[in-house]
Amino acid sequence: MTDVAINNDALKTLGDFKVDDLNVGQLGINQPTAQRLFDQAGWR
Protein backbone atom coordinates (compact mmCIF):
# COMPACT_ATOMS: atom_id res chain seq x y z
CA MET A 1 0.00 0.00 0.00
CA THR A 2 1.86 3.01 -1.20
CA ASP A 3 -0.79 5.64 -0.43
CA VAL A 4 -1.13 5.03 3.32
CA ALA A 5 0.31 7.66 5.62
CA ILE A 6 2.17 6.34 8.66
CA ASN A 7 2.43 8.49 11.76
CA ASN A 8 4.44 6.14 13.96
CA ASP A 9 7.98 7.17 14.89
CA ALA A 10 8.99 3.68 16.06
CA LEU A 11 7.86 2.15 12.77
CA LYS A 12 9.60 4.87 10.77
CA THR A 13 12.94 3.95 12.41
CA LEU A 14 12.77 0.57 10.65
CA GLY A 15 13.18 2.29 7.29
CA ASP A 16 11.59 1.45 3.97
CA PHE A 17 9.89 -1.89 3.45
CA LYS A 18 11.97 -4.28 1.36
CA VAL A 19 10.21 -7.03 -0.57
CA ASP A 20 11.80 -10.45 -0.10
CA ASP A 21 11.76 -12.98 -2.94
CA LEU A 22 11.87 -15.87 -0.48
CA ASN A 23 9.08 -18.37 -1.12
CA VAL A 24 7.69 -19.05 2.36
CA GLY A 25 5.64 -21.94 0.96
CA GLN A 26 8.92 -23.71 0.20
CA LEU A 27 10.02 -23.20 3.80
CA GLY A 28 6.88 -24.96 4.98
CA ILE A 29 7.48 -27.86 2.62
CA ASN A 30 11.05 -28.30 3.89
CA GLN A 31 10.27 -27.78 7.59
CA PRO A 32 9.66 -31.45 8.54
CA THR A 33 12.97 -32.53 6.99
CA ALA A 34 14.81 -29.66 8.66
CA GLN A 35 13.29 -30.55 12.03
CA ARG A 36 14.38 -34.19 11.70
CA LEU A 37 17.94 -33.04 10.93
CA PHE A 38 17.95 -30.73 13.95
CA ASP A 39 16.65 -33.54 16.16
CA GLN A 40 19.26 -36.01 14.88
CA ALA A 41 22.04 -33.47 15.48
CA GLY A 42 20.79 -32.75 18.99
CA TRP A 43 20.43 -29.05 18.22
CA ARG A 44 18.41 -27.04 20.73
N, CA, C and O atoms as a printed pandas DataFrame, in Angstrom:
     atom_number atom_name residue_name chain_id  residue_number  x_coord  y_coord  z_coord
0              1         N          MET        A               1    0.846   -1.159    0.000
1              2        CA          MET        A               1    0.000    0.000    0.000
2              3         C          MET        A               1    0.892    1.222    0.000
3              4         O          MET        A               1    1.513    1.548    1.012
4              5         N          THR        A               2    0.953    1.869   -1.083
5              6        CA          THR        A               2    1.855    3.014   -1.197
6              7         C          THR        A               2    1.212    4.327   -0.803
7              8         O          THR        A               2    1.923    5.308   -0.587
8              9         N          ASP        A               3   -0.107    4.384   -0.701
9             10        CA          ASP        A               3   -0.787    5.641   -0.429
10            11         C          ASP        A               3   -1.229    5.794    1.025
11            12         O          ASP        A               3   -2.046    6.665    1.323
12            13         N          VAL        A               4   -0.718    4.983    1.923
13            14        CA          VAL        A               4   -1.127    5.028    3.323
14            15         C          VAL        A               4   -0.097    5.832    4.107
15            16         O          VAL        A               4    1.097    5.533    4.082
16            17         N          ALA        A               5   -0.577    6.849    4.798
17            18        CA          ALA        A               5    0.312    7.663    5.623
18            19         C          ALA        A               5    0.562    6.950    6.948
19            20         O          ALA        A               5   -0.358    6.392    7.546
20            21         N          ILE        A               6    1.811    6.973    7.400
21            22        CA          ILE        A               6    2.168    6.338    8.660
22            23         C          ILE        A               6    2.668    7.417    9.610
23            24         O          ILE        A               6    3.615    8.140    9.301
24            25         N          ASN        A               7    2.030    7.517   10.755
25            26        CA          ASN        A               7    2.433    8.487   11.760
26            27         C          ASN        A               7    2.874    7.715   13.003
27            28         O          ASN        A               7    2.241    7.803   14.056
28            29         N          ASN        A               8    3.953    6.967   12.871
29            30        CA          ASN        A               8    4.440    6.138   13.961
30            31         C          ASN        A               8    5.962    6.216   13.944
31            32         O          ASN        A               8    6.605    5.610   13.087
32            33         N          ASP        A               9    6.536    6.952   14.877
33            34        CA          ASP        A               9    7.984    7.169   14.891
34            35         C          ASP        A               9    8.772    5.867   15.036
35            36         O          ASP        A               9    9.812    5.699   14.400
36            37         N          ALA        A              10    8.283    4.949   15.870
37            38        CA          ALA        A              10    8.987    3.680   16.063
38            39         C          ALA        A              10    9.023    2.885   14.759
39            40         O          ALA        A              10   10.048    2.296   14.419
40            41         N          LEU        A              11    7.919    2.868   14.039
41            42        CA          LEU        A              11    7.864    2.150   12.775
42            43         C          LEU        A              11    8.742    2.816   11.724
43            44         O          LEU        A              11    9.377    2.137   10.918
44            45         N          LYS        A              12    8.776    4.135   11.735
45            46        CA          LYS        A              12    9.602    4.868   10.772
46            47         C          LYS        A              12   11.087    4.550   10.948
47            48         O          LYS        A              12   11.837    4.575    9.972
48            49         N          THR        A              13   11.526    4.250   12.182
49            50        CA          THR        A              13   12.940    3.954   12.414
50            51         C          THR        A              13   13.383    2.672   11.726
51            52         O          THR        A              13   14.580    2.455   11.535
52            53         N          LEU        A              14   12.426    1.814   11.349
53            54        CA          LEU        A              14   12.765    0.573   10.654
54            55         C          LEU        A              14   13.163    0.811    9.205
55            56         O          LEU        A              14   13.776   -0.054    8.580
56            57         N          GLY        A              15   12.820    1.978    8.666
57            58        CA          GLY        A              15   13.179    2.294    7.290
58            59         C          GLY        A              15   12.134    1.802    6.301
59            60         O          GLY        A              15   11.039    1.386    6.678
60            61         N          ASP        A              16   12.499    1.859    5.032
61            62        CA          ASP        A              16   11.587    1.451    3.967
62            63         C          ASP        A              16   11.398   -0.059    3.949
63            64         O          ASP        A              16   12.312   -0.821    4.264
64            65         N          PHE        A              17   10.210   -0.467    3.577
65            66        CA          PHE        A              17    9.894   -1.891    3.451
66            67         C          PHE        A              17   10.636   -2.466    2.255
67            68         O          PHE        A              17   10.653   -1.865    1.181
68            69         N          LYS        A              18   11.241   -3.612    2.438
69            70        CA          LYS        A              18   11.970   -4.283    1.356
70            71         C          LYS        A              18   11.294   -5.617    1.070
71            72         O          LYS        A              18   11.166   -6.461    1.957
72            73         N          VAL        A              19   10.868   -5.798   -0.160
73            74        CA          VAL        A              19   10.211   -7.034   -0.573
74            75         C          VAL        A              19   11.254   -8.146   -0.635
75            76         O          VAL        A              19   12.347   -7.953   -1.167
76            77         N          ASP        A              20   10.914   -9.292   -0.097
77            78        CA          ASP        A              20   11.801  -10.447   -0.099
78            79         C          ASP        A              20   11.277  -11.455   -1.109
79            80         O          ASP        A              20   10.080  -11.740   -1.140
80            81         N          ASP        A              21   12.163  -11.996   -1.933
81            82        CA          ASP        A              21   11.760  -12.978   -2.941
82            83         C          ASP        A              21   11.658  -14.389   -2.387
83            84         O          ASP        A              21   11.352  -15.321   -3.130
84            85         N          LEU        A              22   11.909  -14.562   -1.097
85            86        CA          LEU        A              22   11.866  -15.873   -0.475
86            87         C          LEU        A              22   10.462  -16.469   -0.555
87            88         O          LEU        A              22    9.487  -15.809   -0.193
88            89         N          ASN        A              23   10.356  -17.680   -1.014
89            90        CA          ASN        A              23    9.075  -18.366   -1.119
90            91         C          ASN        A              23    8.807  -19.064    0.215
91            92         O          ASN        A              23    9.375  -20.122    0.487
92            93         N          VAL        A              24    7.947  -18.477    1.043
93            94        CA          VAL        A              24    7.686  -19.047    2.357
94            95         C          VAL        A              24    6.962  -20.382    2.265
95            96         O          VAL        A              24    7.032  -21.184    3.196
96            97         N          GLY        A              25    6.268  -20.635    1.160
97            98        CA          GLY        A              25    5.645  -21.937    0.956
98            99         C          GLY        A              25    6.697  -23.035    0.891
99           100         O          GLY        A              25    6.476  -24.138    1.391
100          101         N          GLN        A              26    7.827  -22.744    0.286
101          102        CA          GLN        A              26    8.919  -23.714    0.200
102          103         C          GLN        A              26    9.494  -23.991    1.584
103          104         O          GLN        A              26    9.892  -25.120    1.873
104          105         N          LEU        A              27    9.541  -22.984    2.433
105          106        CA          LEU        A              27   10.019  -23.202    3.803
106          107         C          LEU        A              27    9.116  -24.191    4.526
107          108         O          LEU        A              27    9.595  -25.073    5.239
108          109         N          GLY        A              28    7.831  -24.044    4.343
109          110        CA          GLY        A              28    6.883  -24.958    4.981
110          111         C          GLY        A              28    7.034  -26.375    4.483
111          112         O          GLY        A              28    6.916  -27.323    5.260
112          113         N          ILE        A              29    7.292  -26.532    3.200
113          114        CA          ILE        A              29    7.476  -27.863    2.621
114          115         C          ILE        A              29    8.720  -28.530    3.202
115          116         O          ILE        A              29    8.722  -29.735    3.458
116          117         N          ASN        A              30    9.776  -27.744    3.410
117          118        CA          ASN        A              30   11.046  -28.295    3.893
118          119         C          ASN        A              30   11.137  -28.398    5.411
119          120         O          ASN        A              30   12.086  -28.993    5.923
120          121         N          GLN        A              31   10.186  -27.840    6.140
121          122        CA          GLN        A              31   10.271  -27.783    7.591
122          123         C          GLN        A              31   10.355  -29.155    8.258
123          124         O          GLN        A              31   11.175  -29.321    9.161
124          125         N          PRO        A              32    9.549  -30.149    7.863
125          126        CA          PRO        A              32    9.661  -31.452    8.536
126          127         C          PRO        A              32   11.051  -32.086    8.386
127          128         O          PRO        A              32   11.578  -32.667    9.336
128          129         N          THR        A              33   11.631  -31.973    7.208
129          130        CA          THR        A              33   12.973  -32.527    6.987
130          131         C          THR        A              33   13.997  -31.776    7.825
131          132         O          THR        A              33   14.880  -32.386    8.429
132          133         N          ALA        A              34   13.881  -30.459    7.860
133          134        CA          ALA        A              34   14.805  -29.658    8.661
134          135         C          ALA        A              34   14.690  -30.018   10.137
135          136         O          ALA        A              34   15.701  -30.122   10.832
136          137         N          GLN        A              35   13.483  -30.207   10.612
137          138        CA          GLN        A              35   13.291  -30.548   12.026
138          139         C          GLN        A              35   13.908  -31.899   12.363
139          140         O          GLN        A              35   14.513  -32.059   13.422
140          141         N          ARG        A              36   13.757  -32.874   11.464
141          142        CA          ARG        A              36   14.384  -34.188   11.697
142          143         C          ARG        A              36   15.904  -34.057   11.777
143          144         O          ARG        A              36   16.536  -34.688   12.624
144          145         N          LEU        A              37   16.494  -33.240   10.897
145          146        CA          LEU        A              37   17.941  -33.041   10.926
146          147         C          LEU        A              37   18.380  -32.380   12.233
147          148         O          LEU        A              37   19.385  -32.773   12.826
148          149         N          PHE        A              38   17.627  -31.377   12.677
149          150        CA          PHE        A              38   17.948  -30.729   13.951
150          151         C          PHE        A              38   17.862  -31.725   15.098
151          152         O          PHE        A              38   18.725  -31.743   15.976
152          153         N          ASP        A              39   16.818  -32.555   15.092
153          154        CA          ASP        A              39   16.650  -33.543   16.157
154          155         C          ASP        A              39   17.795  -34.549   16.166
155          156         O          ASP        A              39   18.316  -34.896   17.226
156          157         N          GLN        A              40   18.186  -35.016   14.980
157          158        CA          GLN        A              40   19.262  -36.006   14.885
158          159         C          GLN        A              40   20.608  -35.406   15.353
159          160         O          GLN        A              40   21.442  -36.102   15.934
160          161         N          ALA        A              41   20.791  -34.128   15.091
161          162        CA          ALA        A              41   22.040  -33.467   15.477
162          163         C          ALA        A              41   22.039  -33.063   16.944
163          164         O          ALA        A              41   23.080  -32.683   17.478
164          165         N          GLY        A              42   20.884  -33.140   17.604
165          166        CA          GLY        A              42   20.794  -32.748   18.993
166          167         C          GLY        A              42   20.779  -31.240   19.195
167          168         O          GLY        A              42   21.066  -30.749   20.287
168          169         N          TRP        A              43   20.445  -30.514   18.144
169          170        CA          TRP        A              43   20.431  -29.050   18.222
170          171         C          TRP        A              43   19.243  -28.553   19.015
171          172         O          TRP        A              43   18.117  -29.005   18.811
172          173         N          ARG        A              44   19.492  -27.635   19.909
173          174        CA          ARG        A              44   18.411  -27.041   20.728
174          175         C          ARG        A              44   18.579  -25.556   20.771
175          176         O          ARG        A              44   17.782  -24.862   21.402
